[in-house]
Amino acid sequence: MIDNLTLYKFFLEVAKSGSISGAARRLYVTQPAVSSGVAQLEGALGVKLFFRTSRGINLTPEGELLYDYVGAALTYLEAGEDKLRDIGGLNSGVLRVGASDMTLKYFLLDYIENFNREYPHVKLSITNNPTPQTLKALKNGLIDFCVISEPVELDSELESFPVKSIHDIVVCANTEQYAPLFDSPVDLDTLSRYPMIMLDRATSTRGYIESHLRAFGAPDSLLEPAVELAQSDLILQFAMRGIGAAFIVEDFARQAIAEGKLREVMLKKPLPPRRFLLAHLKKIPLSAASKKFVAAISADIKHHDDEAELDGE
C-alpha cells in the first residue's frame, strides 16, 4: 500500500478540476508538485491515470476505477476527523453537499447562507450535478448528503426524507404567437403544435415529465422537444425570448410571470406535484457539520408541519 496519502489527494483534485493548475490552486501548492505527485502515483501503481485532451485532463478507465475508491476512502478519513472535531464544536471541518441546479437554487441556498454565517470556519464543498450523478457521488463517498428531485429510485443503502413540494408547469412568452394558449386550459394535442423546450434526458425532471405525458396520452411530437437544455435557468431564458413553450418548475418561473415576461399555460391535465428529497448513506455517520445542517432542515419542516396542523384545526 502507498503510504503517502498526499499523492491520492493530488490525484483526486486533478480528477475533480480537470487540470493540474486547478488542483494546485485548490490545494495551495505549486503545479510542479502536483505533476510530480501524480507521476509518482502512476509509477507506484504501474498504470496511467490521466490522458490529455483539448479540453483538459481526463481519467483513464483505470483512473475512473481508482477515483471511486480514493474518494470514498478520503471521505471516511475526513468524517472521522470531523467526529473528533465535534467534541470541541464546529470550529473547522467540511460540509459536503450534492444538489442539482434546481434543488440548490430553490431550497439549499438559503440554508447554506445561514450555515456559513453561523459557522464561518467550516469549509463548504458544494457539487452541482443532475440527480443521477449526484447519487453516484453520494454512494462513492464524495459527498455527505444530497438534495435531489423526484422521480428517483433509492436503494436500501440510502435513507431519505421529503423536504419540499414542487410543481411543474408550462410557460411561454407573453406574445401574439402564443396567445391562443392563454384563453382556456389546453389539451396536449394543442400544446404539441408549438415548439417545446425541456431539460435533457439525463435529468430526473425530464423523466418525470415524459412518464406523465405518456400516461396522459400525449402525441409523440410533444415528447420530442425543439430545444433540449441542461439547466433550468437556460430554459427560462429561451422561453422569455419566445423560442418555445417550456416545461419548468414553478419556482423558477414565478418572478418572470409576475413581471409579465412569461405566462403560464393552463393544462387540462396538469402534472401532479412532486418533491425534493434529502438523502444520505445509512452506514456512514454524518459529519458534525452535516449533522447540524440536516438538523436545521428537519427543524424547519417540523415547524411548518406544526403550523399546518394548527391552521387545520
C-alpha angles and dihedrals in degrees: 000000000000107000098200108086090183089074090058091048089053090049093049095049093048089051092050097046098035093225143069092231093052092050091048092053093049092048096041093233134114124275093241089055091055093044091049092047093052091047090051091051093049090048093049093048096040096228139095111250101184140032128195125241134173088266097051138272120338133187120258117225087264090050092051090053092050092045093065093051097042093049092051094045096050091045090054090052093047091047088056090050090049090052089057091047088052088071091064099036135256099311094127140357135100133276109209114192132171124202145149120247088259099050091042097051100038102036119008102042096074091049091048091051092050093045093050090050092051098039106028094164094062111096115232119221109182121178118196116202140128116279098265093054091042092055090049090053090050094051091047091055095244093124133031097223141341142211111223137170129243140282096066136133112229118194129211092274091070136069119202144169133188117258106173141013118227135185129212116217139172120247136175140175117287093245139124091256091068098032094111088063093061102059099078141337110304132215124232093255090060092046091052090065090071128070109264132212122205141161114266123269094258090075129086089225092062091049091050094050094046094049092054094043089054090048089052091052097251116180116256091247090065090057091057105066123201090229130032119190136182099222135047091223089062091048088056093051093048092048093050089054091056096247092133149321110282139211106221140153109267094236091063094053101038097096094044090050091049090051092050094244091117136024128207117241108220111222126210086222106034120196113258119245121266135189148244112236130202111216136182138165115274097214099047114071115228117253119249091260094047092046091054092046095050091045090058090053092047091050091052092050092050091049092052092046091051091051091049091053091051091049089052095053 
